[in-house]
């Protein structure tokens, strides 16, 4: 089974505000783009992934991610993350109605293709499933089997909300790269310790990160 992934990305100028203690205003957009590029590149390299659709209205990000092989879906709802994911899922299903879907965060710069494949293989056992983030509060991946609605509930306490929605929690060891999203400087240090993709490594080299 190969999956279609939907990755949402807000305008780069608005992204990663919680990294203000680590990256200056002028650096955060390039860091957010680097995260997304490394995430998309790793996802497309996974044996479990057929294609990737990125939902974004950011022109620079759209060009960069399309060059990597992603399909760009304009964020027509412009009503936040969950609306963007629902819209992206509908766009994918219009072309591949029988495809299993997965929503994936755009800020997984340490993502390993093989670990993503393991998570998706585990998710295939359930109508809907999700993977909690490294903090065990949020969600980095949500899946829906063919014929099932995605029903995204990302945001504050999304782990609890996805569980309450009936999605099965995926419990796997050694998939840290799929769980380590980056919102804060501490998250970035954890991702760097795992080993990030080349674009994030280059962008992070411009930062002075305590502990690195």
C-alpha positions, 0 to 999 in steps of 0.5 A: 500500500502506498499513501498520498500525503497532505502537508499543510504550510502556512505563509513563511512570514507567519511561521515558527513564531515560537522560535523567536528566542532562537531565530531572528525575524529575518531567519525564521522564514528561511528556517521554516522553508528548510524544515518543509523542504527536508520533510517533503524530500524525506517523505517522497523518498519513503517506499510507503509514499506515492505522492505528496500534496502541499497546501500553501499560499506561499509563492516561494514555498510553492516553487521550492516544494514543487521543484522537489516533486510535491503537488501544490494545492492552494489554501482556498479556505484560508481558515486555518490548519484543519480546514487546509488539511480537509481541503487538501484531502479532498483535492487528493481524493478527487484524483486518487479516490482509492488512496489511503491518506495521511496528514503530515506536519511540515516541520519534521526536518529529521524525518527518515523515510524508513521510519515514516514507512514503518509508521504508515505500515502500522497505520494501515491496520486501522480506519483512522490512526495518528502518531503523537509528537515527541512531547506526547501532547500534539500529533505529527501524523494522522491517517485515513483508510480509503473511503474514510474521512481524515477528520483532522483535529490538529492544534492544542492537545491534538493527541487527546482530540484525535483519540477522542475522535476515534482514531487509533494511537500508533505505538511504535518504538524507534520512530523518533524522526516522525515524532520530532516536530520543531516549534521551539528552540529546544525542539530544534536542538532535539531534531539536530541531535537526531540528524536533520536534512541538508537544508535545515542543517545549512539554515541552522548553521546560521544560528547561535543555538545554546547547547550546540 
